[in-house]
Amino acid sequence: MTFRKPWTSPLFPVSRRDFLVTATILFCAILLCSFLRSAGSIDGFAAPVFVLAVLLISRLTSGYLYGLVAVVLGVVCVNFIFTYPYWAFDFQNPGYPLTFFTLLMISLITCTLTAQAKRQANLLAENEREKMRANLLRSVSHDIRTPLTSIVGSTSAVLENPSLSSQEQRELLQNAREEAQWLIQVVENLLSITRMGDDRVPIAKEPEPAEEILGAAAQKFRRRFPDTGVSVSVPKELLMVPMDPILIEQVLANLLENAVFHGHATHIRLALEQEVSFARFSVQDNGSGIPKKKLDGLFDGRPKPHHLPDGDGKRNLGLGLSVCRAIVLAHGGTIQANNRNQGAEVFFRLPLFQEDIL
């Protein structure tokens, strides 16, 4: 047995939320007009009130359905309830047909223009996502090629040269492992950015103790970079932040890794503090800082080759930071970077409450 899905359309979607929004706004419009009538000021006020209601409903709901319903109900309410004779339809008086036809047209045009503006905004957002994905693909092609070549070269040298000493073989295999770890990080970033762009898999945000996320990120970092010091600073009071802990931990891991590879930091400070209704996460290092010409487009996802001292340009500031930005924005937060007297700081803010969306 097969079950048919309820009828729906992108232009006329049906949802409980939109129904409640429409009902609430129309109820408020009726209350306001009733108050104006009781105050003796109803003449001429009902039509603009319901036009405003149509505008709000069109703006706050999806598609055209609820805006059109508001148009019809608004015209009916103005004519039947708030135009003399009250509680009766009367189109016989001179000027009434033209007045209500004008109200109907204004409401329809308002509804249509508002819905089209929302569709255009959605298209612009989709174009921005596609642009970000294209930039990420360019970054990935830049990131993956060199480590793969290095892995193939190292393993081939071990297999084809059995006369190599144990120390030389160990160094080659160690290099191959490091390159493989880098590729794993790239793949994790790709999975995260794909998740950001998949509307069918929304981010599951639950209140999590932010201190534990910082501690986990610092512990993993110490294992990978034992020669780089890292300290953690947290407030005395426990901060519960709505977030996906795995994604936020990945943001911190990317920022910590960038501080080592690009800032050449020897010590990094992870800090957490509360700023009004936001939690502020910061990664501060004592490295070489961020070039001023790169600060403006640091999180846009474009490839930014940064050659290491050995001439290896496989790592860049594009992929990891664009993933960080996507994750933070999906949580309703913001991310920024700046230089300090010594080193750099990258910080992001996450709302402490679900409704604090920037």
C-alpha positions as CSV (number, residue, x, y, z in Angstrom):
1,M,0.0,0.0,0.0
2,T,1.3,3.4,-0.9
3,F,0.5,6.7,0.8
4,R,0.3,10.0,-1.1
5,K,1.9,13.0,0.4
6,P,-0.3,16.0,1.1
7,W,-0.5,18.4,-1.8
8,T,2.0,21.2,-1.6
9,S,3.7,23.6,-3.9
10,P,6.8,26.0,-3.6
11,L,4.4,28.9,-4.3
12,F,1.6,27.7,-2.0
13,P,3.2,25.8,0.9
14,V,1.1,24.8,3.8
15,S,2.5,24.9,7.3
16,R,1.2,25.2,10.9
17,R,3.6,28.0,11.7
18,D,2.4,30.1,8.8
19,F,-1.2,29.5,9.7
20,L,-0.6,30.6,13.3
21,V,1.3,33.7,12.1
22,T,-1.6,34.6,9.7
23,A,-4.2,34.1,12.4
24,T,-2.4,36.1,15.0
25,I,-1.8,39.1,12.7
26,L,-5.4,39.2,11.4
27,F,-6.7,38.9,15.0
28,C,-4.5,41.8,16.1
29,A,-5.7,43.9,13.1
30,I,-9.3,43.2,14.0
31,L,-8.6,44.2,17.6
32,L,-7.0,47.4,16.6
33,C,-9.8,48.3,14.2
34,S,-12.4,47.5,16.9
35,F,-10.5,49.8,19.3
36,L,-10.4,52.6,16.7
37,R,-14.1,52.2,16.1
38,S,-15.0,52.3,19.8
39,A,-12.9,55.5,20.0
40,G,-14.9,57.0,17.1
41,S,-11.9,57.0,14.8
42,I,-12.7,54.1,12.5
43,D,-13.5,56.0,9.4
44,G,-10.6,55.6,6.9
45,F,-8.4,53.6,9.3
46,A,-9.6,50.0,8.7
47,A,-8.3,49.7,5.1
48,P,-4.7,50.8,5.9
49,V,-4.6,48.6,9.0
50,F,-5.5,45.5,6.9
51,V,-3.1,46.5,4.1
52,L,-0.3,46.6,6.8
53,A,-1.5,43.2,8.0
54,V,-1.3,41.8,4.5
55,L,2.3,43.2,4.2
56,L,3.4,41.6,7.5
57,I,1.8,38.2,6.6
58,S,3.4,38.2,3.2
59,R,6.7,39.0,4.7
60,L,6.6,36.4,7.6
61,T,5.1,33.5,5.7
62,S,6.3,31.3,2.8
63,G,4.8,31.6,-0.7
64,Y,1.6,33.3,-1.8
65,L,-1.1,31.3,-0.1
66,Y,-1.4,33.0,3.3
67,G,-0.9,36.5,1.7
68,L,-3.8,35.8,-0.7
69,V,-6.0,34.5,2.2
70,A,-5.2,37.6,4.2
71,V,-6.2,39.8,1.1
72,V,-9.6,38.1,0.9
73,L,-10.3,38.2,4.7
74,G,-9.0,41.7,4.9
75,V,-11.5,43.0,2.2
76,V,-14.3,41.0,3.9
77,C,-13.5,42.4,7.3
78,V,-13.3,46.0,6.1
79,N,-16.6,45.8,4.2
80,F,-18.6,43.6,6.6
81,I,-17.4,44.6,10.0
82,F,-15.8,48.1,9.9
83,T,-17.8,49.9,7.2
84,Y,-21.2,51.4,7.8
85,P,-23.7,49.7,7.9
86,Y,-21.8,47.4,10.3
87,W,-22.1,43.6,10.1
88,A,-23.6,43.8,6.6
89,F,-22.3,43.8,3.1
90,D,-23.3,47.0,1.2
91,F,-21.9,47.8,-2.2
92,Q,-24.8,50.1,-3.1
93,N,-23.4,53.3,-1.7
94,P,-21.5,55.5,-4.2
95,G,-17.8,55.0,-4.0
96,Y,-17.9,51.6,-2.1
97,P,-17.1,49.4,-5.1
98,L,-14.2,51.5,-6.2
99,T,-12.9,51.8,-2.6
100,F,-12.9,48.0,-2.0
101,F,-11.6,47.3,-5.5
102,T,-8.7,49.6,-4.8
103,L,-8.1,48.0,-1.4
104,L,-8.1,44.6,-3.1
105,M,-5.6,45.6,-5.7
106,I,-3.3,47.3,-3.2
107,S,-3.3,44.2,-1.0
108,L,-2.7,41.9,-4.0
109,I,0.2,44.0,-5.3
110,T,1.7,44.2,-1.8
111,C,1.4,40.5,-1.3
112,T,2.9,39.7,-4.7
113,L,5.8,42.2,-4.4
114,T,6.7,41.0,-0.9
115,A,6.6,37.3,-2.0
116,Q,8.8,38.1,-5.0
117,A,11.3,40.0,-2.9
118,K,11.6,37.0,-0.6
119,R,12.1,34.7,-3.5
120,Q,14.8,36.9,-4.9
121,A,16.5,37.0,-1.5
122,N,16.4,33.2,-1.4
123,L,17.9,33.0,-4.9
124,L,20.7,35.4,-3.9
125,A,21.4,33.2,-0.8
126,E,21.5,30.1,-3.0
127,N,23.9,31.8,-5.4
128,E,26.1,32.7,-2.5
129,R,26.2,29.1,-1.4
130,E,27.0,27.9,-4.9
131,K,29.8,30.5,-5.1
132,M,31.2,29.3,-1.8
133,R,31.1,25.7,-3.0
134,A,32.9,26.6,-6.1
135,N,35.6,28.3,-4.1
136,L,35.8,25.3,-1.9
137,L,36.3,23.0,-4.8
138,R,39.2,25.2,-6.0
139,S,40.7,25.1,-2.6
140,V,40.3,21.3,-2.4
141,S,42.0,20.7,-5.7
142,H,44.9,22.9,-4.4
143,D,45.0,21.1,-1.1
144,I,44.8,17.5,-2.2
145,R,47.2,17.3,-5.1
146,T,50.4,17.9,-3.2
147,P,49.9,15.6,-0.2
148,L,48.8,12.8,-2.5
149,T,51.9,13.2,-4.5
150,S,54.0,13.2,-1.4
151,I,52.3,10.0,-0.1
152,V,52.9,8.2,-3.4
153,G,56.5,9.4,-3.5
154,S,57.3,8.4,0.1
155,T,55.7,4.9,-0.1
156,S,57.3,4.3,-3.5
157,A,60.7,5.2,-2.2
158,V,60.3,2.6,0.7
159,L,59.0,-0.1,-1.6
160,E,61.5,0.4,-4.5
161,N,64.6,0.9,-2.3
162,P,65.0,-2.0,0.1
163,S,68.5,-0.8,0.9
164,L,67.3,2.2,2.8
165,S,68.1,2.3,6.4
166,S,65.5,1.9,9.1
167,Q,65.8,5.5,10.0
168,E,65.3,6.7,6.4
169,Q,62.3,4.4,6.0
170,R,60.8,5.6,9.3
171,E,61.2,9.3,8.1
172,L,59.5,8.5,4.8
173,L,56.6,6.7,6.4
174,Q,56.3,9.4,9.1
175,N,55.9,12.0,6.3
176,A,53.3,9.8,4.5
177,R,51.3,9.5,7.8
178,E,51.4,13.3,8.3
179,E,50.1,13.9,4.8
180,A,47.4,11.3,5.3
181,Q,46.3,13.1,8.5
182,W,46.1,16.3,6.6
183,L,43.9,14.7,3.9
184,I,41.6,13.3,6.7
185,Q,41.2,16.9,8.0
186,V,40.4,18.1,4.4
187,V,37.7,15.4,4.1
188,E,36.2,16.3,7.4
189,N,36.0,19.9,6.3
190,L,34.3,18.8,3.1
191,L,31.8,16.7,5.0
192,S,31.0,19.7,7.3
193,I,30.5,22.2,4.5
194,T,28.3,19.7,2.6
195,R,26.3,19.4,5.8
196,M,26.0,23.1,6.0
197,G,24.5,23.3,2.5
198,D,22.1,20.5,2.9
199,D,18.7,21.9,3.9
200,R,17.4,18.4,4.6
201,V,20.0,17.9,7.4
202,P,19.5,20.9,9.8
203,I,22.1,21.5,12.5
204,A,21.0,19.9,15.8
205,K,21.7,22.5,18.4
206,E,21.5,21.5,22.0
207,P,22.7,23.3,25.1
208,E,26.3,22.0,25.7
209,P,28.9,23.1,28.3
210,A,31.3,25.2,26.3
211,E,34.2,24.5,28.7
212,E,34.2,20.9,27.8
213,I,34.4,21.7,24.1
214,L,37.5,23.8,24.7
215,G,39.0,21.2,26.8
216,A,38.5,18.4,24.2
217,A,39.9,20.6,21.4
218,A,43.0,21.5,23.5
219,Q,43.6,17.8,24.4
220,K,43.5,16.7,20.8
221,F,45.7,19.6,19.8
222,R,48.4,18.7,22.4
223,R,48.5,15.1,21.1
224,R,49.1,16.3,17.5
225,F,51.4,19.2,18.3
226,P,53.3,18.4,21.6
227,D,55.9,21.1,20.9
228,T,53.3,23.9,20.9
229,G,52.0,25.1,24.2
230,V,48.3,25.7,24.6
231,S,46.4,27.1,27.6
232,V,42.7,27.3,28.3
233,S,40.9,30.2,30.0
234,V,37.2,29.8,31.0
235,P,34.8,31.8,33.2
236,K,34.0,30.6,36.7
237,E,30.3,30.1,35.9
238,L,29.3,27.2,33.5
239,L,28.2,28.4,30.1
240,M,25.6,26.3,28.4
241,V,25.7,27.2,24.7
242,P,23.2,25.8,22.1
243,M,25.5,24.2,19.5
244,D,26.5,21.1,17.6
245,P,29.6,20.1,19.8
246,I,31.3,18.2,17.0
247,L,31.1,21.0,14.5
248,I,32.2,23.7,17.0
249,E,35.1,21.5,18.1
250,Q,36.1,21.3,14.5
251,V,36.1,25.0,14.2
252,L,38.5,25.3,17.2
253,A,40.7,22.5,15.7
254,N,41.0,24.4,12.4
255,L,41.8,27.7,14.1
256,L,44.4,26.0,16.3
257,E,46.0,24.3,13.3
258,N,46.1,27.5,11.3
259,A,47.9,29.2,14.2
260,V,50.7,26.6,14.0
261,F,51.0,26.2,10.2
262,H,50.5,29.8,9.2
263,G,51.3,31.9,12.3
264,H,54.3,29.7,13.4
265,A,53.0,30.1,16.9
266,T,54.8,28.5,19.9
267,H,52.0,29.1,22.3
268,I,48.3,29.4,21.9
269,R,45.6,30.6,24.3
270,L,42.1,29.3,24.1
271,A,39.6,31.6,25.8
272,L,35.9,31.6,26.6
273,E,33.9,34.4,28.0
274,Q,30.3,35.7,28.1
275,E,29.4,38.9,26.3
276,V,25.8,39.8,27.3
277,S,23.7,37.1,25.5
278,F,26.6,35.6,23.6
279,A,29.5,33.3,24.3
280,R,32.8,34.5,22.8
281,F,35.4,31.9,21.8
282,S,38.9,33.1,20.9
283,V,42.1,31.6,19.7
284,Q,45.1,33.9,20.4
285,D,48.7,33.1,19.4
286,N,52.1,34.6,19.7
287,G,53.0,34.0,16.0
288,S,53.8,36.2,13.1
289,G,50.2,37.5,12.7
290,I,48.0,37.8,9.6
291,P,49.1,39.9,6.6
292,K,46.9,43.0,6.4
293,K,46.0,42.4,2.8
294,K,44.5,39.0,3.7
295,L,42.4,40.1,6.7
296,D,39.3,41.3,4.6
297,G,38.8,38.1,2.7
298,L,40.2,35.7,5.2
299,F,36.9,33.6,5.5
300,D,35.7,33.8,1.9
301,G,37.0,30.4,0.8
302,R,39.3,31.5,-2.0
303,P,42.6,29.7,-2.3
304,K,45.4,31.6,-0.5
305,P,48.7,29.7,-0.9
306,H,51.0,30.2,2.0
307,H,54.4,28.7,1.4
308,L,56.0,27.0,4.3
309,P,59.8,27.4,4.9
310,D,60.5,24.1,3.1
311,G,58.7,25.4,0.0
312,D,55.7,23.2,0.4
313,G,52.6,25.3,-0.5
314,K,50.0,22.6,0.1
315,R,48.3,24.2,3.0
316,N,46.3,27.4,2.7
317,L,44.0,29.7,4.7
318,G,41.0,29.1,2.4
319,L,39.3,25.8,3.1
320,G,39.5,25.5,6.9
321,L,38.5,29.1,7.6
322,S,35.6,29.1,5.1
323,V,34.3,25.9,6.9
324,C,34.7,27.7,10.2
325,R,32.6,30.6,8.9
326,A,29.9,28.4,7.5
327,I,29.6,26.5,10.8
328,V,29.5,29.6,12.9
329,L,26.9,31.3,10.6
330,A,24.8,28.2,10.7
331,H,24.7,28.6,14.5
332,G,23.6,32.2,14.2
333,G,27.0,33.6,15.2
334,T,29.7,35.8,13.8
335,I,33.5,35.2,13.3
336,Q,36.3,37.8,13.0
337,A,40.1,38.0,13.0
338,N,42.6,40.7,13.9
339,N,46.2,41.2,14.7
340,R,47.6,41.8,18.2
341,N,50.8,43.4,19.4
342,Q,52.3,39.9,19.0
343,G,50.5,37.3,17.0
344,A,46.9,37.2,15.9
345,E,43.4,36.5,17.3
346,V,40.5,34.7,15.7
347,F,37.3,34.8,17.6
348,F,33.6,33.9,17.1
349,R,30.4,34.5,19.0
350,L,27.5,32.1,19.5
351,P,24.1,33.1,20.9
352,L,23.4,31.7,24.4
353,F,19.7,31.4,23.5
354,Q,18.0,29.9,20.5
355,E,16.2,33.1,19.6
356,D,19.4,35.3,19.5
357,I,19.9,34.9,15.7
358,L,22.0,37.6,14.1
